[in-house]
Amino acid sequence: MRSSEAARWMSFTSELTFQTKFSEFRWEARTGGVVITDAYENGHGSAMSRLAGLLTLKKASRGPALDRGEVQRYLSSLMLCPAVLVNHASLEWTAVAESVLRVRDTVDPTGAAVDFEIGLNGEPASCRTIRPRLVGRNAMDTEWVGKGLDFRLWNGMRMAHRLEVSWEVPGAPYCYYRSEVTQCEREAC
């Protein structure tokens, strides 16, 4: 899946590779000579930015908080890849309130879960969780919200065409990510 983002301070193009049978993804964004990678692969999370692919500018510390945050990102991305709903055997869905479903991966050791608010039209209106946010060198659990917008048919699947993601920081909530899907390819599973 390819998307383009425009924030107040930068715009970039990214590519998301998403596994549908198990919890794993890789997201890479490029702007100027900087490559930003966010991933959950082989049971571990990673986040880093590199200059021209050679010099590491910033790298998140590995550990349980980063792993949990990256699994939460994977789970929240289900509105971008509905094929997971029928292919991922270890996902467990639980109704936690009227029109709210919680999803978790039963084989994931981090305990990550994400709540999806389902709209009247049956589409996920938003997802929320308490996710680790880097503040300096420390991870601070913070409410996190993702909103899927403008659902369209792509490769026979109805999925969000636009996405907005926010940290609900007390007294200073802010949207830090907006994207628009520009291309979606499905590989044989």
Secondary structure, DSSP 8 states (H G I E B T S, - for coil): -EEEEE-SS-EEEEEEEE-SSSS-EEEEEEETTEEEEEEEETTEEEEEEEETTTEEEEE---SHHHHHHHHHHHHHGGGG-TTHHHH-TTEEEEEEETTEEEEEETT-TT--EEEEEE-TTSSEEEEEEEEEEEETTEEEEEEEEEEEEEEEEETTEEEEEEEEEEE--TT--EEEEEEEEEE------
